[in-house]
Amino acid sequence: MAEFTPADRILLAHFIVSDDIERSRRFYTEVLGGRVVFSGEVTYVALANSWIIINVGGGPTADKPAVTLETPRDPDRVSSFLNIRVADIQAVYAEWSARGAEFLTPPKQHEYEIRCYIRDPDGHLIEVGQTTDPEGDWAPVVLKGPSIGRRPASTRVERHREPALGEFLVGLSRADRTRRNGRRSGASGMAAERSAA
């Protein structure tokens, strides 16, 4: 999983709404190979370098007063999806198909990748892709300079340790806890944090 440090103060996870949390847990663990790290009314599945957070839908709450969470009404109309990058798409396609994944199509070659799609049990779309960029590992494109649209050949994806569940669920570094307890405040506290980092 991605390293979660006080300097970053951000970690991405993918939240899905499920009509059946146990069924979704089985899909993300038994089919995709994730690992349950927290189970209960809300379930967290560690998958590669991130988490899938599985929860039931529900109506508006104080922090999202006009939002209702629900599973996709029409699985063929999508505004967001999980994107999984793999080293060997043919092997993953065969392995996940054998475990029960139903792909929309076999993997298809595109300009810089081979990709295909599956749906989870609630209809959430998942892209599975393998980069075929001749320059190596995938990285975001460079948006300025003479090589617009190309990334530097030296760019590589870094590998990080898996953060503890507590780091993610709580998300507070020691400095955050100290500041919240009122022991350190204002710009001088922030400067002290930066110099200690």
N, C-alpha and C positions, 0 to 999 in steps of 0.2 A: 504494500500500500504506500501511498505518497507520504513522505515525511511531514509531520505537522509540528511546526516550531512556532515559538512566540513571534518571530519576525514575519512569518507567513500569515498567521491568523485567519487562514481560510483553508477549507478542505471541501472538495465537491463530493456529493453523494446523489444518487438518483432515487427520488421518491415516487412510488407507484401506488395507486389505489387499487385494491383488490376486493372482489366479492367473496373470496375464500382465501384467507391468509395462509392456511396450511397448504392448500393446493399450490399457491404461488411460491411458498417456501420450498416445496419439493421441486418445482420447476427450476428455480434459481440455484438449488444445491445439487439435486440428482441429475438434472439435464445439463446445466451450464457449469457445474463443478464448483459452485461457491460454498462457503462455510458459514453456518449460523453463528453469529457472535452475540446476539441478544434475541431472546424469544419471549413473546408475551403478546399483549394487545397490539403492540407495534413490534415488528420483527426486523432485525438488521442482518443482512447477509453480506459477508465480505466476498467480493468478487474481483479478482485481479488486484488492481490498485485503487479500488473504491468500494463503496457500499451501495447495496440496494436496500432502501427502506420501504417496507411493505406495511400498509395500513388500510383499514376500511375507509370508505368514503364517509362523507358527512356534510352537514349544512354549515352555514356561516358561523364564525366564531368572532370574538372581540377583535382579534388581530387581522381577520380577513372577513369583514362584515357583509360583503356581497358575493362571496365565493363559496360554491358548493363543490366538494370533491367527489368525483364519480369515475367509474371505469369508462373507457371510450364508448360512445354511443354508436359510432360508425367507424369500425376499424380501418376502413379504406380512406378516411379523411384524417390526416395526421398533421399536427403542428410541431411536434417534438418527439424525439425517439432516442433510445440508448444506442450508442455506437461503440462496438467492441472491435478492437484491432487485434489481430492474431498473426503469428509468424507463419503458419501453414494452414491456409483456409481449407484445402482439400481434406486434410486430416481432421480438422475441427468439424467440417461438414459431415464427414463419415461418422465420427464419434458421437456428435450430438444427435444426428439422425438415428443412430442405433439406440440412443437413450430416449428417443421419443419426440425430439424436436421436429416440427413440421415446417420446413423451409418453403417460402413462396415459390422460389425457383432454385435450381442449382447455382453455384457461384458463377458470376458473369464477369468477363474481363472488361475493364474500362481503361481510360488513358493511363492513370497512375495507380490503379488498384484493381483487385478482384473482389467482388462483394456479392452478398446475398442477404436476404432478410428472413426473419422468423417472427412469430408473435408469441407472447407469453399467454398463459391460460385466460387472462382477462382481455386480451386483444391488443396489448401494448406492443408497438412495433420495435424490433431490435435489428440494427444493421450489424452484420459480421463482415469484416473486411481485412484484406491483406494488401499492404502497400507493395507495389511493383516499381516504385520510383528507382531508376537506375543509380541514383546518387546515394542510396542507403535508407536508413531509418526515416520514418515520417517525422516531419516537424512543420510548424506553421510557415507559410510563405513569407518572404521578405517583401514589404510593401513600398520601399523607396530605394533609390539608387539605380545604377545602370542595369541591374539584374532584376527588375520588377517582376514579381511573380515567381521568382526562384529563391530557394533558401540557400544559405551558405553550405558548401559541401562539408564543412567542419561541424555542423550542427548535429548533435546526437541526443537522444532521449536519455535522461538520467534515471538511474534506478534508485529507489529509496526503501527504507525499512517500513514495515507495517506499523502504523500508530496503534497505541493501545485504545481499546474501546472507550475508556474514560476520557482520553484526550479528545475524541470526536464528540461523544455525548455531552460532555461538559464544555469542552472547547476553551478552557481558561488556563492560561499560563500562570505561573506564580506571580508575575508582575500584574496580571489582570486581577487576580484575587487580592493582592495587596492594595491596588488602586481602589477596588470596589469596597474594601474594608476601611477606606478613608485614611490610610497611613501614607499615601503618596498621591499628590494631585498636581494639576497644572502643568505648565511647560517644563518646569524643572524636573518633575517626576518623569515625564516623557524623555527628556534629554538624558537622564540617568539611566533609563531603560536602554536607550540606543547605545550609549557608551559601554554598557555592560554586555551588550550582545556581541 
